[in-house]
Amino acid sequence: MMYDQTRAQQPASQTRGSAERRRPGPEPLLPADEQDKVLQRLQHALNTFADTPLKALEEAESAYDEATAQLVNALAEHRTLLRAGWQDQNPETQSDELRLALRQYREITQRMLRL
């Protein structure tokens, strides 16, 4: 998910159009298509375990490594975008903007700890 500073600064009470509504809870850290690819590889490993256990384990390990790498990249990108939203701000930056950035750091960190 990409950080959208304009959207993040909108009041929580602002109504979203039907096109902007999303499911409850935070956005996934990885896009759905990337999640599906990794899950398909993992499912394939599970399905082939009986016939080729070692190969299935190697495939599961590879899916794990891919998911880990994608997650690390997504988190690094998210951090970069968050930092860009506050790092080069004027020292007179409104405390509300800084509070919002702090809230976003807290939310993403808590999500990581729940993985």
GUGU-175489 format. One record per residue (C-alpha): x, y, z; residue number from 0. Coordinates in steps of 0.1 Angstrom, whole numbers. Example, Ala and Ser with C-alpha at 12.3 -4.5 7.8 and 13.67 -1.06 7.14 Angstrom:
BEGIN
SITE       u       v       w   seq
SITE     123     -45      78     0
SITE     137     -11      71     1
//
This chain:
BEGIN
SITE       u       v       w   seq
SITE       0       0       0     0
SITE      12      34      -9     1
SITE      11      62      17     2
SITE     -13      90       6     3
SITE      -5     121      26     4
SITE     -35     140      13     5
SITE     -59     112      22     6
SITE     -42     107      56     7
SITE     -47     143      65     8
SITE     -84     142      58     9
SITE    -106     143      89    10
SITE    -118     109     100    11
SITE    -154     122      98    12
SITE    -151     129      61    13
SITE    -175     106      42    14
SITE    -159      84      15    15
SITE    -176      77     -18    16
SITE    -186      41     -25    17
SITE    -156      37     -48    18
SITE    -133      46     -19    19
SITE    -148      23       7    20
SITE    -127      -6      17    21
SITE    -130     -36      39    22
SITE    -127     -31      77    23
SITE     -92     -31      91    24
SITE     -58     -21      77    25
SITE     -48     -26      41    26
SITE     -27     -57      36    27
SITE      11     -50      35    28
SITE      14     -70       2    29
SITE      -9     -67     -28    30
SITE     -35     -94     -32    31
SITE     -20    -108     -64    32
SITE      15    -112     -47    33
SITE      -1    -129     -17    34
SITE     -20    -152     -41    35
SITE      12    -162     -59    36
SITE      30    -171     -27    37
SITE       0    -190     -13    38
SITE      -4    -209     -46    39
SITE      33    -220     -43    40
SITE      28    -230      -7    41
SITE      -4    -250     -16    42
SITE      15    -267     -44    43
SITE      42    -277     -20    44
SITE      16    -291       4    45
SITE      -2    -310     -24    46
SITE      31    -326     -37    47
SITE      45    -335      -3    48
SITE      34    -371      -4    49
SITE      51    -378     -37    50
SITE      82    -357     -33    51
SITE      87    -345       3    52
SITE     121    -330      -1    53
SITE     112    -311     -32    54
SITE      79    -299     -15    55
SITE      99    -286      15    56
SITE     123    -268      -8    57
SITE      93    -252     -26    58
SITE      78    -242       7    59
SITE     110    -227      18    60
SITE     113    -208     -14    61
SITE      77    -194     -10    62
SITE      86    -184      26    63
SITE     118    -166      13    64
SITE      98    -148     -14    65
SITE      71    -137      11    66
SITE      98    -125      35    67
SITE     116    -105       8    68
SITE      84     -89      -4    69
SITE      74     -80      31    70
SITE     107     -64      39    71
SITE     105     -44       6    72
SITE      69     -33      13    73
SITE      79     -22      48    74
SITE     109      -3      36    75
SITE      88      15      10    76
SITE      62      24      36    77
SITE      88      38      59    78
SITE     103      59      31    79
SITE      69      73      23    80
SITE      61      80      59    81
SITE      94      97      64    82
SITE      90     119      33    83
SITE      57     131      48    84
SITE      74     147      78    85
SITE     112     148      76    86
SITE     117     178      54    87
SITE      89     198      69    88
SITE      93     233      81    89
SITE     102     234     118    90
SITE      69     252     123    91
SITE      50     220     111    92
SITE      17     217     128    93
SITE      17     193     157    94
SITE     -14     176     141    95
SITE       7     166     111    96
SITE      34     152     133    97
SITE       8     134     154    98
SITE      -6     118     123    99
SITE      28     106     113   100
SITE      34      92     148   101
SITE       1      74     147   102
SITE      10      58     113   103
SITE      43      46     127   104
SITE      25      31     157   105
SITE      -1      14     135   106
SITE      24      -2     111   107
SITE      47     -13     140   108
SITE      18     -29     159   109
SITE       8     -47     127   110
SITE      43     -61     123   111
SITE      43     -73     159   112
SITE      10     -92     153   113
SITE      24    -111     123   114
//
